[in-house]
Amino acid sequence: MKKISIVTIVVLLLLVIAYMLVGNYFYNYALNAKQEKEFLEGNPHLKKTVTVSGNVVATDEMKNTEFLSKHQLSTTSIRSFDNLKLTGYEYRNQESSHKWSIVVHGYNGRASEMTKYIRHFYEKGYSVVAPDLRGHGNSQGDYIGMGWHDRKDVTQWIQYVLKKDPQAEIALFGISMGGATVMMTSGEELPANVKVIIEDCGYSSVIDEFTYQLKDLFHLPKFPVMNAANTITKLRAGYDLNEGSAVKQVAKSKTPMLFIHGDADTFVPFEMLDEVYNAAKVKKEKLIVPGVGHGEAEKIDSEKYWNTVWGFIGRYIPA
């Protein structure tokens, strides 16, 4: 009997160790901001689905370079709810009549990669704040928030804008994880100054996106891997993967929202668009770009993209 008890204890101990090792592996793989995200390199779901002409790319890059040379940015920072120093870029538009945009980058990205989007808002008379999310760029943080803790950071950036301009009319814009971030922000108690939210190819929830990637990359089931990863995430990052739901946050939103997605997106599955869109109980619109993969909508049909964006924003923030 005693021998059986010892064997049972050893087996249970080994299972616990295995559980923690699995959880740590997948936490480091996806959420450790200090570890290279090698799975993004050569990922078939991030390959271009439509070829953009060299002339279009070159023209776009030239416009971005010209914009950066003409408009001096200022680097700024805020303190997060957990006392991290979060940095961002501010482009103050002297022509702005209280119009502001907060432009949010995606997973493993940084604010400096959002020049194209910053430029479009600036050229429409907006002052722009582009933050480096926690664990990205020049911001502090050793984990990736996947939009959940980032939603609190965006509310801090909103307050940053309001301290500079109490009459600000604010548009939130985000792409990929940035799209999920602004959707998750939408469910918070936002000031009336936040007039409109635009999300491009954001996921419906952290757990659903990770479960999809787990099956796609590793051919593994949700249980028990995601349970183990979630345990480690709660211990190391202080949040629950199951709480990070754009669907639930959008359902609480009081802010008009535009949803954008390419119907050939297999990185953040296109089907997630309807999940978040149908959850929204606010004035809303969706733009589906045919044949386009993840984060490519603006590149492929820039004219339609921006006409839709400005048409929607214009209903809530006069030009």
N, C-alpha and C positions, 0 to 999 in steps of 0.2 A: 504493500500500500504506500509506504514511504517512498519507494523507488518510483512508483507511478506519479506521485506528487512532484517529485524532483524533475521528472521528464516533462510533465505538464508545464511547470514553471519555466524550464529551459526553452520549450517550444514557444510559449507565449512571449518570452523575452526576445527570442529570435524574430518572431512576427512583428513585435513592436519596433525592433531595430530596422527590419526590412521596410516597414511602413514609414519610418522617419527618413530613411535613406532615399526611398522613392520620392517622398514629399520634397526633400531638399534638392534632389536632382531636378525636378520639374520647376521648383521655385527658382533655382539658379538659371535654368534654361530660359524661362520666360520673364521673370520679374526682377532678377538681380541686375540693377543698373550698371554694375561694375563689370559684368560678364558680357563678352561679345555675343551678339545675336547672329551666329553663323547660319542659322536656318533661314534667314532672310536672303542670303546670297544664293542666287541661282534657283530660288523658289519658283516652281512652275506657275503658281497662282499669282505671281507678281510680274510675270512676263507681259510685255506689251501685246495687247490683243489686236490693236490697230496701229499701223505704222504712220507716224507723223512725219510730214515732209521735212527735209533738212532746212529748207528756207523758213518754215514756220518756227522751228526750234531756234534757229539762229536769230531770227527777228525778235523772238521772245527774250532770249538771253541778252540781246543788245538793249532792249527796252529796260530790262532789269538792271543792267550795268549802268545805263544812263540815269536811271532813277536813283540808284545808290550814290552816284557821283554828284548829283544835284541836290539831294535831300539828306542833310546830315541827321543821323539818328542820335538819340541820347539813350545811354544805358541806364536803366533804373532798377529798383528792387523793392520787394515787400517782405514781410515776415509772415510765414504761414501759421496756421493754427497750432502746429507742433514745433514752432520756432525754427523752421528752416529759412535760410535766405534764398528767395526765389528771384531770379533776374529776368529782365525783359527789355525789349527795345520799344522806344516811344518815338513816333513820328508825329510831331505837332504841326497841324495844318493851319497856317495863318488865315486861310480863307474859310475855315470851318465855322459854321453857325451852330455850334454845340453838337455837331455830328461826330460820333466816335464809333470805332469798331475794335473789338478784341478778337484777334486772329490766333487760332490755336492749332499747333502742329500735331502730327501723328506719332505713333509708336516708334521709338528709337530715332526720332527726328529732333529738330531744334528750330527755334524761331527764325534763324538766318536762312533757312530753307523755304521760308514762306514769302519771299520777296514778291513773287508774282501776285499773290493775293493781297498783300499789303499795298502794292502799287495800284491795283485796281480800286481799292477803297480810297486811297489817298487822292487819286485823280478825280474821284467823285466828291472831293471836298471833305473827306473824313480825316480826323486825327486817328492814329492807329496805335494800339498797344499790342505787341506780340510777345507773349511770355515764353520762356523756356520752362516746360513743365518739370515738376520735381523729378530728380534723377536724370534729367536731360540737359544738354547744353551746359550753360554756366550756373545752373541752379543746383543747390545742394539737394541731397537725398540719395540714399543707396538702394532704393527700390522704385519700381514703376507702378504708378497708381492706377493705371488702366481706366482713368476717368473718374474713379470713385472718390479717392482723396483729392484728386485734381478739381473736382467740382467745388470743393470748399476753397481751393486756391483761386479759382476763377471768380468766386464771389468776393474774395479779397481784392482782386484786380478791378472788379467793378467799383468797389469802394475807393480804390486808388484814383480811378477816373473821376468819381463824384467829388472827391476832395479838390481836384483841379478845376472841375467844371460842374457845379451843382445842377446846372440846367442841361447837362449832357443827355443826348438821345443816343442810346447804345444799341448796336447790332453785334450779336455774338456769332462768330463764324468758326467752324472747325472741320477738319478733314481726317478721316479714318479714326484713330483713337481720339483725335481732337473733336471729331463729330460726335463720338460717344460722350466725350467730356461735356460738350455744350448741351447735349440732350440730358445728361445727368444733372447738370446745373439747372436746367429748366424746371425741375421739380422742387427746387429750393424756394424760399420766400424771397423773391427778387424785388428790388425797387421798381417803381413804375417807369423809371428812366430806361430800363431794358425793354426796347420796343419790339424786337424781332430776333429770331434765332435761325441760322442757316447751318444745317449739318450735311456733310458730304461723306457718304459711304461708312457711316458709323455702325457699330454692332448693337444688337438688341440687348445683350447682357454679357458680362465678363465670363460667367460660367458657360454660357452657350457657345461663345467664341472659342474658349479654351477646349471645350469638349469636342467641338468640330475639328480643331487643329490636332488634338490628341488622336482622334480616329484617323485623320488624313495623314499625319506625319509618322505616327507610331503604330497605327492599327490596333489601338488599345481602347478598352471600354472606359466609360466614365467612372464606374466603381471598380476598384477602390482607389484608382490613381488620383482622381480629382479630390477625393476626400483627404488623401494624404497631403496633396499640394495645398489644399485649403487650410489644413491644420498648421502647416509650416508658415503659410502666408499670415495667418492670424498671430503666430508667435513672432515672426520677423518683421512684418510690415504693419501689423496692427489693424488689418481690415479683413472682412469676410468676403470671399469671392462671390458667394451667393447673394450678397447685398447689392453688388454693383450692377443694377438693372436699369438700362436706359428706358425699357418699356414701362416699368413702374414709375420712374421719374417723369417721363413724358405725360403719363396719365394724370399727373398732378399739376402739369404746367398751365400757366395762365397767359403764356406769351405766344403770339403767332409764330408758326414754324414752317420752314421750307426744307423738304427732305430730298436729297439727290443721291442717285445710285446708278451705276452701270449694270445692265442686265446680264453681262458676261462676267461679273465679279464672282470669283470662286475663292477669294481670300477671306473677305467678309461676305458670306453668301448673300446673293441678291434677295433671297426670300426674307431676309431680316428686315428689308425695307418696309414690307407690309405690316410686320409685327409692330414696329415703332409708329408707323403712320396711322394704323388703325387704333393704336392706344391713345393718340392725341385727341383731346376734346376741345381744341382751340381752333382758331382760323388757321388753315393749313393748305399746303400745296405740295405736290411731289413732281420731280423731274426725273424721268427714266431715260437714260441715254443708251440706245440700242447698240449691242455688240462691243461694249466697252467694259474693260476690266477694272481692277481696284485702283481708285484714285486717278483715273485717266479721263474722267468726264470733261474737265476743263480743257485738257490738252487736245482732245479730239474734236470737240465742237465748241470752241471758245465763245463764238458769237451767241449761240443759243444759250449757253451756260450763263453768261453775264446778262443777257437780255432777261432771262428768267429771274436771276438773282435780283437785278435792279427793279424789275417789274413788281416783284413781291415786296422788297424792302420799301419801295416808293409808296406803298399803301399805308405805311406806318411811320415812316420818317420822310417827310416831304423833301424833294430835291432842293 
